[in-house]
C-alpha cells in the first residue's frame, strides 16, 4: 500500500475541492450533483466500458471527502455509485450493467439501498424481507427503515431473503426494485437531523419483480452483500472525515482572528492543543480509510472488511470530537447560523451510528481480529 498519494489522486483532490468551494455550505444538492456528474466525479469508480472513470473506491472516497471538507457532502454518493454501482459492476448481468452503470456514472439515474429493518437492527441475519418464486417472477414482501434518498432514486437495491430449496434456510439476495413498482410504498420519517437527503420507511407488499431483478447469483448472497457493505463503511469514513475537516477549518480560522486580551485565542494552548489533536485524529482516520480502500480495490475482501470497519469507527470518533471542539472554540458563535457549525453536532453522530454502530464494530474486531468469544 502506498504511504503517500499519487499525483493523480492529488490532482483529483484539488479539482474536487475547487468544485466544493464554489458551492459551499449553502449548496443546492441537485445542482452540485449535476455538476459533479458532468465532471466525471460521480462515476470515478465505475468501469470505463460503462461510462465511468475506471478507478475504485479510493478515488470515490477522495471525491466525497473533499466535498465534505468544503461543506457540501453528497450523501447519496455513499449509496448510488459506491454500494449499488459496485455491486452491479461486480455481480450484475450484462443487461443490468448496461442499464444502470452508465446512468449512475453520469448522474442521470440514482439508486437507493435498503437493508435495515425495524426489528433486525444491526443483525442482518434477522432480515425478514422475503422473496418467493411465482413462476418465473419473484414476489417480495417486507419492511425497511432509515433508507436514504428513496424519493430521489429511480430504484432501490433491496436486501431480501430467499428460501434454499435444499435446506429450507433463508439466504440473503439482492433485488432491483423500481420506484413505481406496485406494492412498493414509502413513508418519510420525521427527523430532527438537518440534511438534504431524507429518510424513509419502506413497505413491500407482494411486489412482483421479473426474474432479471435479481442481482447476481442466488446462492452467493453474502458475498455480494458484503461487496457493497465494505464500500459503504469506507465512504461513511470519507463522509465523516470531510465533515470533521470542514468544522476544524472554521474553528482554526476563528481562532486565528478572534482576539481577546491583545492576542488571538489560538495562541493559547487550551485552544490550540485540542484543535491540533483533532487534526491528528482525522489524519489517522484517513490513513485507515485509505488502507481499506486500497485493499478493497486490490480485491482483498477479507482484509478490506477489517480495515473498513476500523476506518469507519476511527472516522466517526474523530469527526464527533472535531465538531465538538470546533463548536466549543467558537463559544456562543458556534451555535449561530452565521458560522454553520451547530447543525453538525447532530450530523456528526450519524457516523457513529450508521451504517453500523461503533459497538458492533468493536464486537467485530474483538472476535474476528482478536479471536475473543462472541457475547451474542
C-alpha positions as CSV (number, residue, x, y, z in Angstrom):
1,X,0.0,0.0,0.0
2,X,1.4,3.4,-1.0
3,X,2.1,5.7,2.0
4,X,1.6,8.8,0.0
5,X,-1.0,9.8,-2.6
6,X,-0.2,9.6,-6.3
7,X,-0.1,12.7,-8.4
8,X,-3.4,11.6,-9.9
9,X,-5.0,11.4,-6.6
10,X,-3.6,14.8,-5.5
11,X,-4.9,16.4,-8.8
12,X,-8.4,14.8,-8.2
13,X,-8.4,16.1,-4.6
14,X,-7.6,19.6,-5.8
15,X,-10.1,19.6,-8.5
16,X,-13.0,18.4,-6.4
17,X,-12.0,20.8,-3.6
18,X,-12.3,23.7,-6.1
19,X,-15.8,22.4,-7.1
20,X,-16.9,22.1,-3.5
21,X,-15.7,25.6,-2.6
22,X,-17.7,27.1,-5.5
23,X,-20.8,25.6,-4.0
24,X,-20.0,25.9,-0.3
25,X,-22.2,25.2,2.8
26,X,-25.3,26.7,1.2
27,X,-25.1,24.3,-1.8
28,X,-28.0,23.2,-3.9
29,X,-27.9,19.4,-3.9
30,X,-29.3,18.9,-7.4
31,X,-27.0,21.5,-8.9
32,X,-23.9,20.1,-7.2
33,X,-24.9,16.5,-8.1
34,X,-25.4,17.5,-11.8
35,X,-22.1,19.4,-12.0
36,X,-20.1,16.6,-10.2
37,X,-21.6,14.1,-12.7
38,X,-20.7,16.2,-15.7
39,X,-17.1,16.4,-14.5
40,X,-17.0,12.7,-14.1
41,X,-16.7,12.6,-10.3
42,X,-19.8,10.5,-9.5
43,X,-18.6,7.7,-11.7
44,X,-14.9,7.6,-10.9
45,X,-15.3,4.0,-9.6
46,X,-17.4,2.8,-12.5
47,X,-15.6,0.7,-15.2
48,X,-14.6,2.7,-18.2
49,X,-16.5,0.4,-20.6
50,X,-19.7,1.5,-18.9
51,X,-19.0,5.2,-19.0
52,X,-17.1,5.6,-15.7
53,X,-13.6,6.6,-14.8
54,X,-12.3,3.1,-14.3
55,X,-11.0,3.9,-10.8
56,X,-12.1,2.4,-7.5
57,X,-13.4,3.3,-4.0
58,X,-10.0,5.0,-3.4
59,X,-10.9,7.7,-5.9
60,X,-14.6,7.9,-5.0
61,X,-13.7,8.4,-1.3
62,X,-11.5,11.3,-2.3
63,X,-14.4,12.9,-4.1
64,X,-16.8,12.6,-1.1
65,X,-14.2,13.7,1.5
66,X,-13.3,16.8,-0.4
67,X,-16.9,17.8,-1.0
68,X,-17.5,17.3,2.7
69,X,-14.4,19.4,3.6
70,X,-16.0,22.2,1.5
71,X,-19.2,21.9,3.5
72,X,-21.3,20.2,0.8
73,X,-21.2,16.4,1.1
74,X,-23.4,14.3,-1.1
75,X,-24.7,11.5,1.0
76,X,-26.1,9.6,-2.0
77,X,-22.6,9.1,-3.2
78,X,-22.3,6.5,-0.4
79,X,-25.3,4.7,-1.8
80,X,-25.7,5.1,-5.6
81,X,-22.2,4.7,-7.1
82,X,-20.4,3.2,-4.0
83,X,-22.8,0.5,-2.9
84,X,-25.2,-0.1,-5.9
85,X,-22.7,0.7,-8.6
86,X,-20.1,-1.6,-7.1
87,X,-22.5,-4.5,-6.6
88,X,-23.9,-4.3,-10.1
89,X,-20.4,-3.9,-11.6
90,X,-19.1,-7.0,-9.8
91,X,-22.2,-9.2,-9.9
92,X,-24.8,-7.9,-12.2
93,X,-25.8,-9.3,-15.6
94,X,-24.6,-7.6,-18.7
95,X,-28.1,-6.2,-19.2
96,X,-28.1,-4.8,-15.6
97,X,-24.7,-3.3,-16.2
98,X,-25.7,-1.6,-19.5
99,X,-28.9,-0.4,-18.0
100,X,-27.6,1.1,-14.8
101,X,-23.9,1.7,-14.7
102,X,-23.7,4.5,-17.4
103,X,-26.7,6.2,-15.8
104,X,-25.2,6.0,-12.3
105,X,-21.9,7.4,-13.7
106,X,-23.4,10.4,-15.5
107,X,-25.9,11.1,-12.7
108,X,-29.0,10.8,-14.8
109,X,-30.2,7.9,-12.6
110,X,-29.7,7.1,-8.9
111,X,-30.3,4.0,-6.8
112,X,-31.0,3.8,-3.1
113,X,-30.1,0.8,-0.9
114,X,-32.4,-0.9,1.5
115,X,-31.1,-3.3,4.2
116,X,-32.1,-2.0,7.6
117,X,-35.3,-3.3,9.1
118,X,-37.3,-2.2,12.2
119,X,-36.7,-5.5,14.1
120,X,-33.4,-6.6,12.7
121,X,-31.2,-3.6,13.6
122,X,-27.5,-4.5,13.0
123,X,-28.3,-8.2,12.8
124,X,-28.5,-8.8,9.0
125,X,-29.2,-12.5,9.7
126,X,-32.6,-11.5,11.1
127,X,-33.8,-9.7,8.0
128,X,-37.4,-10.8,7.3
129,X,-38.0,-9.3,3.9
130,X,-38.7,-12.4,1.9
131,X,-38.7,-13.2,-1.8
132,X,-40.6,-16.2,-3.1
133,X,-40.9,-17.6,-6.6
134,X,-44.1,-17.3,-8.5
135,X,-43.5,-18.9,-11.9
136,X,-40.5,-17.0,-13.3
137,X,-41.3,-13.9,-11.2
138,X,-40.4,-13.0,-7.7
139,X,-42.8,-11.7,-5.0
140,X,-41.0,-9.5,-2.5
141,X,-42.6,-8.8,0.9
142,X,-41.2,-6.9,4.0
143,X,-40.3,-3.6,5.5
144,X,-37.2,-1.4,5.6
145,X,-36.4,1.6,7.7
146,X,-34.0,4.6,7.6
147,X,-33.4,4.3,3.9
148,X,-31.8,7.4,2.4
149,X,-32.9,9.2,-0.7
150,X,-35.7,6.9,-1.8
151,X,-37.6,9.9,-3.2
152,X,-34.6,10.8,-5.3
153,X,-33.9,7.3,-6.6
154,X,-35.1,5.6,-9.7
155,X,-34.9,2.3,-8.0
156,X,-33.8,0.7,-4.7
157,X,-31.5,-2.2,-4.3
158,X,-33.3,-4.2,-1.7
159,X,-31.7,-6.9,0.5
160,X,-34.2,-9.7,0.9
161,X,-34.0,-13.4,1.6
162,X,-35.0,-16.5,-0.4
163,X,-35.5,-20.0,0.8
164,X,-32.9,-22.6,0.0
165,X,-34.7,-25.5,-1.6
166,X,-32.2,-27.9,-0.3
167,X,-32.1,-26.8,3.4
168,X,-35.2,-24.7,3.9
169,X,-33.0,-21.9,5.3
170,X,-33.3,-18.3,4.3
171,X,-30.3,-16.8,2.5
172,X,-29.7,-13.1,1.5
173,X,-30.3,-11.9,-2.0
174,X,-30.3,-8.5,-3.8
175,X,-33.2,-7.2,-5.9
176,X,-33.6,-4.1,-8.0
177,X,-37.0,-2.6,-7.2
178,X,-38.2,0.3,-9.4
179,X,-39.6,3.2,-7.5
180,X,-43.0,2.9,-9.2
181,X,-43.4,-0.9,-8.7
182,X,-47.0,-1.8,-7.5
183,X,-47.0,-2.6,-3.8
184,X,-43.8,-0.6,-3.1
185,X,-44.6,2.4,-0.9
186,X,-42.6,4.8,1.2
187,X,-43.2,7.0,4.3
188,X,-40.9,9.8,5.2
189,X,-39.5,9.6,8.7
190,X,-39.7,12.9,10.7
191,X,-36.0,13.5,11.5
192,X,-34.5,16.3,13.6
193,X,-31.3,15.8,11.6
194,X,-30.8,18.6,9.0
195,X,-29.8,17.0,5.7
196,X,-30.6,17.4,2.0
197,X,-31.4,13.7,1.8
198,X,-34.5,12.4,3.6
199,X,-35.0,9.1,5.4
200,X,-37.8,6.7,4.7
201,X,-39.6,3.7,5.9
202,X,-40.4,1.3,3.0
203,X,-43.2,-1.3,2.7
204,X,-43.1,-4.1,0.1
205,X,-46.4,-5.8,-0.2
206,X,-46.1,-8.7,-2.7
207,X,-44.0,-6.6,-5.0
208,X,-43.9,-8.5,-8.3
209,X,-40.5,-8.5,-9.9
210,X,-39.2,-10.2,-13.1
211,X,-36.5,-12.8,-12.9
212,X,-33.9,-10.4,-14.0
213,X,-34.5,-8.1,-11.0
214,X,-32.2,-10.5,-9.0
215,X,-28.7,-9.2,-8.9
216,X,-26.0,-11.9,-9.2
217,X,-26.2,-15.5,-8.1
218,X,-29.0,-16.6,-5.8
219,X,-26.5,-18.8,-4.0
220,X,-23.8,-16.1,-3.4
221,X,-25.9,-13.6,-1.4
222,X,-23.5,-12.9,1.5
223,X,-20.5,-12.4,-0.8
224,X,-22.5,-10.0,-2.9
225,X,-23.9,-8.2,0.1
226,X,-20.6,-7.6,1.7
227,X,-19.2,-6.4,-1.6
228,X,-21.5,-3.5,-1.1
229,X,-21.2,-3.1,2.7
230,X,-17.4,-2.6,2.7
231,X,-17.5,0.4,0.3
232,X,-20.4,1.7,2.4
233,X,-18.2,1.8,5.5
234,X,-15.3,3.3,3.6
235,X,-17.4,6.0,2.1
236,X,-19.0,6.7,5.5
237,X,-15.5,7.3,6.8
238,X,-14.8,9.7,4.0
239,X,-18.1,11.5,4.8
240,X,-17.1,11.8,8.4
241,X,-13.5,12.9,7.7
242,X,-14.7,15.6,5.3
243,X,-17.2,16.9,7.9
244,X,-14.6,17.0,10.6
245,X,-12.2,18.8,8.3
246,X,-14.9,21.4,7.5
247,X,-15.6,22.1,11.1
248,X,-12.0,22.2,12.1
249,X,-11.2,24.7,9.3
250,X,-13.9,27.0,10.6
251,X,-12.5,26.8,14.1
252,X,-8.9,27.4,13.1
253,X,-9.9,30.5,11.1
254,X,-11.9,31.8,14.1
255,X,-9.0,31.0,16.5
256,X,-6.6,33.0,14.3
257,X,-8.8,36.0,14.0
258,X,-10.6,36.2,17.4
259,X,-8.6,38.4,19.7
260,X,-9.0,38.6,23.5
261,X,-6.5,40.3,25.8
262,X,-4.4,41.5,22.9
263,X,-3.8,38.0,21.5
264,X,-5.6,35.7,19.1
265,X,-7.3,32.9,21.1
266,X,-5.5,30.4,19.0
267,X,-2.2,31.5,20.7
268,X,-3.4,29.8,23.9
269,X,-2.7,26.1,24.3
270,X,-6.1,25.5,25.8
271,X,-7.5,26.3,22.4
272,X,-4.6,25.3,20.2
273,X,-3.9,21.8,21.6
274,X,-7.4,20.4,21.3
275,X,-7.6,21.6,17.7
276,X,-4.2,20.1,16.9
277,X,-5.3,16.8,18.5
278,X,-8.5,16.8,16.4
279,X,-6.4,17.3,13.3
280,X,-4.2,14.4,14.2
281,X,-7.2,12.1,14.8
282,X,-8.7,13.0,11.4
283,X,-5.4,12.3,9.6
284,X,-5.0,8.9,11.4
285,X,-8.6,8.0,10.4
286,X,-7.9,9.0,6.8
287,X,-4.8,6.7,6.7
288,X,-7.0,3.7,7.8
289,X,-9.7,4.7,5.3
290,X,-7.0,4.8,2.5
291,X,-5.8,1.4,3.6
292,X,-9.3,0.0,3.5
293,X,-9.9,1.5,0.0
294,X,-6.6,0.1,-1.2
295,X,-7.3,-3.4,0.0
296,X,-10.8,-3.3,-1.5
297,X,-9.7,-2.1,-4.8
298,X,-7.0,-4.8,-4.8
299,X,-9.6,-7.5,-4.4
300,X,-8.8,-8.4,-0.8
301,X,-12.4,-8.5,0.5
302,X,-11.4,-10.1,3.9
303,X,-8.7,-7.6,4.6
304,X,-10.9,-4.7,3.4
305,X,-13.7,-5.8,5.7
306,X,-11.5,-5.5,8.8
307,X,-9.9,-2.2,7.7
308,X,-13.3,-0.7,6.5
309,X,-14.8,-1.3,9.9
310,X,-11.8,0.2,11.7
311,X,-11.8,3.2,9.3
312,X,-15.5,3.8,9.9
313,X,-15.0,3.6,13.7
314,X,-12.0,5.9,13.7
315,X,-13.5,8.4,11.4
316,X,-16.8,8.6,13.3
317,X,-15.0,9.2,16.6
318,X,-12.6,11.7,15.1
319,X,-15.5,13.6,13.4
320,X,-17.5,13.9,16.6
321,X,-14.5,15.2,18.6
322,X,-13.5,17.6,15.8
323,X,-17.1,19.1,15.5
324,X,-17.4,19.3,19.3
325,X,-14.1,21.1,19.8
326,X,-14.8,23.4,16.9
327,X,-18.1,24.5,18.3
328,X,-16.5,24.9,21.7
329,X,-13.8,27.0,20.2
330,X,-16.3,29.5,18.9
331,X,-18.3,29.6,22.1
332,X,-21.7,31.1,21.6
333,X,-20.9,31.8,18.0
334,X,-20.6,28.1,17.4
335,X,-24.3,27.8,17.9
336,X,-25.3,30.5,15.4
337,X,-26.4,30.1,11.8
338,X,-23.7,32.5,10.7
339,X,-20.9,30.1,11.3
340,X,-22.8,27.0,10.3
341,X,-21.4,24.5,12.8
342,X,-24.4,23.9,15.2
343,X,-26.2,21.6,12.7
344,X,-23.0,19.4,12.5
345,X,-23.4,18.5,16.2
346,X,-26.2,16.1,15.2
347,X,-24.9,15.2,11.8
348,X,-21.5,14.1,13.2
349,X,-23.1,11.5,15.3
350,X,-24.6,9.8,12.3
351,X,-21.1,8.5,11.5
352,X,-21.1,6.8,14.9
353,X,-24.5,5.2,14.4
354,X,-24.8,4.3,10.7
355,X,-24.4,2.2,8.7
356,X,-23.3,0.1,11.7
357,X,-22.8,1.2,15.3
358,X,-19.4,1.6,16.9
359,X,-20.3,-1.1,19.4
360,X,-21.0,-3.6,16.6
361,X,-17.6,-2.7,15.1
362,X,-15.9,-3.3,18.4
363,X,-17.8,-6.7,18.5
364,X,-16.4,-7.4,15.1
365,X,-12.8,-6.5,15.9
366,X,-12.9,-8.3,19.3
367,X,-14.0,-11.7,17.9
368,X,-12.8,-11.5,14.2
369,X,-9.5,-9.8,14.8
370,X,-8.6,-10.6,18.4
371,X,-10.2,-14.1,18.5
372,X,-12.3,-13.4,21.6
373,X,-15.5,-15.3,22.1
374,X,-18.8,-13.8,21.0
375,X,-21.2,-12.3,23.6
376,X,-24.2,-12.7,21.3
